[in-house]
Amino acid sequence: MTSGTDNGCLAASRREPYGVAYSSSVTPIRVVYRKYDGSLHWHMELGRLGADEHGTWLGAPAGSRCQRGSEEPVTFPQAWVLLIPRAGGWTMTCNAEPCWTELYIDITTVPRWIADDRVEMVDLDLDVVRRFDGSAEILDEDEFAEHQVRYGYPPETISRAEDAAAAMLAAVTSGTEPFGQVCRAWLAKVPAP
């Protein structure tokens, strides 16, 4: 899959924030990605792992689920973490194997904390991935071009998204933190289901 945040989890209930039975010590956080017209895109409920100088880290164990719009939920076999950065228009997923990517960065509007347990952002189509072999690239440039017309992205939104994608590609290629060992350390904190 190459369209938006395609790994995560959808809660079965507030008692089971990962879609699986889980410890009551985990605080569930609702994560909502929308498209530029406000329509629901990927949405999920993840567990808050903690925060550092890079932002807030949310986690999901293997077997967790997420949902795109009103489609059927998708279950992922790997554990993963999602970084909601302190600044910037992007989010970053760090995956365990067998996922096809080690890192998956969604270029977005600046994530907004709507409440202590809810964060929302608009997906701006461009994604940056780094595979486990270290190769990296920008994805969905065709979708980004199409949506510039369909949704009427303002010129400043287009340039910010393009600049963010280029900066994220450089960062993941060089292994600049949090795209090096920091994300792996947070991934190791995801409790088993």
Contacts in CASP RR format, 6 or more apart in sequence:
PFRMAT RR
TARGET T0000
AUTHOR 0000-0000-0000
METHOD contacts of the structure
MODEL  1
MTSGTDNGCLAASRREPYGVAYSSSVTPIRVVYRKYDGSLHWHMELGRLG
ADEHGTWLGAPAGSRCQRGSEEPVTFPQAWVLLIPRAGGWTMTCNAEPCW
TELYIDITTVPRWIADDRVEMVDLDLDVVRRFDGSAEILDEDEFAEHQVR
YGYPPETISRAEDAAAAMLAAVTSGTEPFGQVCRAWLAKVPAP
2 127 0 8 1.000
2 139 0 8 1.000
2 140 0 8 1.000
3 68 0 8 1.000
3 127 0 8 1.000
3 140 0 8 1.000
3 143 0 8 1.000
4 33 0 8 1.000
4 41 0 8 1.000
4 42 0 8 1.000
4 104 0 8 1.000
4 106 0 8 1.000
4 123 0 8 1.000
4 125 0 8 1.000
4 127 0 8 1.000
4 140 0 8 1.000
5 33 0 8 1.000
5 42 0 8 1.000
5 44 0 8 1.000
5 66 0 8 1.000
5 82 0 8 1.000
5 91 0 8 1.000
5 93 0 8 1.000
5 104 0 8 1.000
5 106 0 8 1.000
5 123 0 8 1.000
6 42 0 8 1.000
6 66 0 8 1.000
6 68 0 8 1.000
6 74 0 8 1.000
6 104 0 8 1.000
7 60 0 8 1.000
7 66 0 8 1.000
7 76 0 8 1.000
7 78 0 8 1.000
7 80 0 8 1.000
7 93 0 8 1.000
7 95 0 8 1.000
7 99 0 8 1.000
7 104 0 8 1.000
8 42 0 8 1.000
8 44 0 8 1.000
8 46 0 8 1.000
8 60 0 8 1.000
8 64 0 8 1.000
8 65 0 8 1.000
8 66 0 8 1.000
8 74 0 8 1.000
8 76 0 8 1.000
8 80 0 8 1.000
8 82 0 8 1.000
8 93 0 8 1.000
9 17 0 8 1.000
9 18 0 8 1.000
9 19 0 8 1.000
9 44 0 8 1.000
9 45 0 8 1.000
9 46 0 8 1.000
9 60 0 8 1.000
9 63 0 8 1.000
9 64 0 8 1.000
9 65 0 8 1.000
9 66 0 8 1.000
9 76 0 8 1.000
10 19 0 8 1.000
10 43 0 8 1.000
10 44 0 8 1.000
10 45 0 8 1.000
10 64 0 8 1.000
10 65 0 8 1.000
10 66 0 8 1.000
10 67 0 8 1.000
10 73 0 8 1.000
11 17 0 8 1.000
11 18 0 8 1.000
11 19 0 8 1.000
11 28 0 8 1.000
11 30 0 8 1.000
11 44 0 8 1.000
11 45 0 8 1.000
12 19 0 8 1.000
12 20 0 8 1.000
13 19 0 8 1.000
14 28 0 8 1.000
15 24 0 8 1.000
16 22 0 8 1.000
17 26 0 8 1.000
17 28 0 8 1.000
17 45 0 8 1.000
17 46 0 8 1.000
17 47 0 8 1.000
18 26 0 8 1.000
18 45 0 8 1.000
18 46 0 8 1.000
18 47 0 8 1.000
18 60 0 8 1.000
18 61 0 8 1.000
18 63 0 8 1.000
18 64 0 8 1.000
18 193 0 8 1.000
19 45 0 8 1.000
19 64 0 8 1.000
19 65 0 8 1.000
20 61 0 8 1.000
20 63 0 8 1.000
20 64 0 8 1.000
20 193 0 8 1.000
21 193 0 8 1.000
22 61 0 8 1.000
22 191 0 8 1.000
22 193 0 8 1.000
23 191 0 8 1.000
26 47 0 8 1.000
26 48 0 8 1.000
26 191 0 8 1.000
27 47 0 8 1.000
27 48 0 8 1.000
27 117 0 8 1.000
28 45 0 8 1.000
28 46 0 8 1.000
28 47 0 8 1.000
28 48 0 8 1.000
28 117 0 8 1.000
29 45 0 8 1.000
29 46 0 8 1.000
29 47 0 8 1.000
29 48 0 8 1.000
29 56 0 8 1.000
29 58 0 8 1.000
29 117 0 8 1.000
29 118 0 8 1.000
29 119 0 8 1.000
30 43 0 8 1.000
30 44 0 8 1.000
30 45 0 8 1.000
30 117 0 8 1.000
30 118 0 8 1.000
30 119 0 8 1.000
31 42 0 8 1.000
31 43 0 8 1.000
31 44 0 8 1.000
31 45 0 8 1.000
31 46 0 8 1.000
31 58 0 8 1.000
31 82 0 8 1.000
31 84 0 8 1.000
31 118 0 8 1.000
31 119 0 8 1.000
31 120 0 8 1.000
32 40 0 8 1.000
32 43 0 8 1.000
32 118 0 8 1.000
32 119 0 8 1.000
32 120 0 8 1.000
32 121 0 8 1.000
33 41 0 8 1.000
33 42 0 8 1.000
33 43 0 8 1.000
33 106 0 8 1.000
33 108 0 8 1.000
33 120 0 8 1.000
33 121 0 8 1.000
33 122 0 8 1.000
33 123 0 8 1.000
34 40 0 8 1.000
34 41 0 8 1.000
34 120 0 8 1.000
34 121 0 8 1.000
34 122 0 8 1.000
34 123 0 8 1.000
35 41 0 8 1.000
35 122 0 8 1.000
35 123 0 8 1.000
35 147 0 8 1.000
35 151 0 8 1.000
36 122 0 8 1.000
36 124 0 8 1.000
36 147 0 8 1.000
36 151 0 8 1.000
36 152 0 8 1.000
36 153 0 8 1.000
37 151 0 8 1.000
38 122 0 8 1.000
39 69 0 8 1.000
40 69 0 8 1.000
40 70 0 8 1.000
41 68 0 8 1.000
41 69 0 8 1.000
41 123 0 8 1.000
42 66 0 8 1.000
42 67 0 8 1.000
42 68 0 8 1.000
42 69 0 8 1.000
42 123 0 8 1.000
43 66 0 8 1.000
43 67 0 8 1.000
43 68 0 8 1.000
43 69 0 8 1.000
44 60 0 8 1.000
44 64 0 8 1.000
44 65 0 8 1.000
44 66 0 8 1.000
44 67 0 8 1.000
46 58 0 8 1.000
46 59 0 8 1.000
46 60 0 8 1.000
46 64 0 8 1.000
46 82 0 8 1.000
47 58 0 8 1.000
47 59 0 8 1.000
47 60 0 8 1.000
48 56 0 8 1.000
48 57 0 8 1.000
48 58 0 8 1.000
48 59 0 8 1.000
49 57 0 8 1.000
49 58 0 8 1.000
49 59 0 8 1.000
49 81 0 8 1.000
49 186 0 8 1.000
49 189 0 8 1.000
49 190 0 8 1.000
50 56 0 8 1.000
50 57 0 8 1.000
51 57 0 8 1.000
52 178 0 8 1.000
52 182 0 8 1.000
53 86 0 8 1.000
54 83 0 8 1.000
54 85 0 8 1.000
54 86 0 8 1.000
54 177 0 8 1.000
54 178 0 8 1.000
54 182 0 8 1.000
55 83 0 8 1.000
55 84 0 8 1.000
55 85 0 8 1.000
55 86 0 8 1.000
56 83 0 8 1.000
56 84 0 8 1.000
56 119 0 8 1.000
57 81 0 8 1.000
57 82 0 8 1.000
57 83 0 8 1.000
57 84 0 8 1.000
57 186 0 8 1.000
57 189 0 8 1.000
58 81 0 8 1.000
58 82 0 8 1.000
58 83 0 8 1.000
58 84 0 8 1.000
59 79 0 8 1.000
59 80 0 8 1.000
59 81 0 8 1.000
59 82 0 8 1.000
59 186 0 8 1.000
59 190 0 8 1.000
60 76 0 8 1.000
60 79 0 8 1.000
60 80 0 8 1.000
60 81 0 8 1.000
60 82 0 8 1.000
60 190 0 8 1.000
61 79 0 8 1.000
61 190 0 8 1.000
61 191 0 8 1.000
61 192 0 8 1.000
61 193 0 8 1.000
62 76 0 8 1.000
62 77 0 8 1.000
62 78 0 8 1.000
62 79 0 8 1.000
62 96 0 8 1.000
62 192 0 8 1.000
62 193 0 8 1.000
63 75 0 8 1.000
63 76 0 8 1.000
63 77 0 8 1.000
63 193 0 8 1.000
64 75 0 8 1.000
64 76 0 8 1.000
64 79 0 8 1.000
64 80 0 8 1.000
64 193 0 8 1.000
65 73 0 8 1.000
65 74 0 8 1.000
65 75 0 8 1.000
65 76 0 8 1.000
66 73 0 8 1.000
66 74 0 8 1.000
66 76 0 8 1.000
67 73 0 8 1.000
67 74 0 8 1.000
68 74 0 8 1.000
76 99 0 8 1.000
77 98 0 8 1.000
77 99 0 8 1.000
78 95 0 8 1.000
78 96 0 8 1.000
78 97 0 8 1.000
78 98 0 8 1.000
78 99 0 8 1.000
79 95 0 8 1.000
79 96 0 8 1.000
79 187 0 8 1.000
79 190 0 8 1.000
80 93 0 8 1.000
80 94 0 8 1.000
80 95 0 8 1.000
80 96 0 8 1.000
80 99 0 8 1.000
80 187 0 8 1.000
80 190 0 8 1.000
81 93 0 8 1.000
81 94 0 8 1.000
81 183 0 8 1.000
81 186 0 8 1.000
81 187 0 8 1.000
81 189 0 8 1.000
81 190 0 8 1.000
82 91 0 8 1.000
82 92 0 8 1.000
82 93 0 8 1.000
83 91 0 8 1.000
83 92 0 8 1.000
83 93 0 8 1.000
83 94 0 8 1.000
83 178 0 8 1.000
83 183 0 8 1.000
83 186 0 8 1.000
84 91 0 8 1.000
84 111 0 8 1.000
84 119 0 8 1.000
85 91 0 8 1.000
85 92 0 8 1.000
85 111 0 8 1.000
87 110 0 8 1.000
88 110 0 8 1.000
88 164 0 8 1.000
89 107 0 8 1.000
89 108 0 8 1.000
89 109 0 8 1.000
89 110 0 8 1.000
89 111 0 8 1.000
89 121 0 8 1.000
89 160 0 8 1.000
89 164 0 8 1.000
90 105 0 8 1.000
90 106 0 8 1.000
90 107 0 8 1.000
90 108 0 8 1.000
90 164 0 8 1.000
90 168 0 8 1.000
91 105 0 8 1.000
91 106 0 8 1.000
91 108 0 8 1.000
91 111 0 8 1.000
91 121 0 8 1.000
92 103 0 8 1.000
92 104 0 8 1.000
92 105 0 8 1.000
92 106 0 8 1.000
92 168 0 8 1.000
92 178 0 8 1.000
92 179 0 8 1.000
92 183 0 8 1.000
93 101 0 8 1.000
93 103 0 8 1.000
93 104 0 8 1.000
93 105 0 8 1.000
93 106 0 8 1.000
94 102 0 8 1.000
94 103 0 8 1.000
94 183 0 8 1.000
94 184 0 8 1.000
94 186 0 8 1.000
94 187 0 8 1.000
95 101 0 8 1.000
95 102 0 8 1.000
95 103 0 8 1.000
95 104 0 8 1.000
95 187 0 8 1.000
96 187 0 8 1.000
97 132 0 8 1.000
100 131 0 8 1.000
101 129 0 8 1.000
101 130 0 8 1.000
101 131 0 8 1.000
101 132 0 8 1.000
102 130 0 8 1.000
102 131 0 8 1.000
102 132 0 8 1.000
102 134 0 8 1.000
103 128 0 8 1.000
103 129 0 8 1.000
103 130 0 8 1.000
103 136 0 8 1.000
103 172 0 8 1.000
103 179 0 8 1.000
103 183 0 8 1.000
104 127 0 8 1.000
104 128 0 8 1.000
104 129 0 8 1.000
105 127 0 8 1.000
105 128 0 8 1.000
105 129 0 8 1.000
105 168 0 8 1.000
105 172 0 8 1.000
106 123 0 8 1.000
106 127 0 8 1.000
107 123 0 8 1.000
107 124 0 8 1.000
107 125 0 8 1.000
107 126 0 8 1.000
107 127 0 8 1.000
107 128 0 8 1.000
107 161 0 8 1.000
107 164 0 8 1.000
107 165 0 8 1.000
107 168 0 8 1.000
108 121 0 8 1.000
108 122 0 8 1.000
108 123 0 8 1.000
108 124 0 8 1.000
109 121 0 8 1.000
109 122 0 8 1.000
109 124 0 8 1.000
109 157 0 8 1.000
110 121 0 8 1.000
111 119 0 8 1.000
111 120 0 8 1.000
111 121 0 8 1.000
112 119 0 8 1.000
112 120 0 8 1.000
112 121 0 8 1.000
113 119 0 8 1.000
114 120 0 8 1.000
124 144 0 8 1.000
124 147 0 8 1.000
124 153 0 8 1.000
124 157 0 8 1.000
124 161 0 8 1.000
125 140 0 8 1.000
125 143 0 8 1.000
125 144 0 8 1.000
125 147 0 8 1.000
125 161 0 8 1.000
126 138 0 8 1.000
126 139 0 8 1.000
126 140 0 8 1.000
126 141 0 8 1.000
126 144 0 8 1.000
126 161 0 8 1.000
126 162 0 8 1.000
126 164 0 8 1.000
126 165 0 8 1.000
127 138 0 8 1.000
127 139 0 8 1.000
127 140 0 8 1.000
128 136 0 8 1.000
128 137 0 8 1.000
128 138 0 8 1.000
128 139 0 8 1.000
128 165 0 8 1.000
128 168 0 8 1.000
128 169 0 8 1.000
128 172 0 8 1.000
129 136 0 8 1.000
129 137 0 8 1.000
129 139 0 8 1.000
130 136 0 8 1.000
130 172 0 8 1.000
130 173 0 8 1.000
130 179 0 8 1.000
136 169 0 8 1.000
136 172 0 8 1.000
136 173 0 8 1.000
137 169 0 8 1.000
138 165 0 8 1.000
138 166 0 8 1.000
138 169 0 8 1.000
144 161 0 8 1.000
147 153 0 8 1.000
148 158 0 8 1.000
153 161 0 8 1.000
170 176 0 8 1.000
171 179 0 8 1.000
172 179 0 8 1.000
END
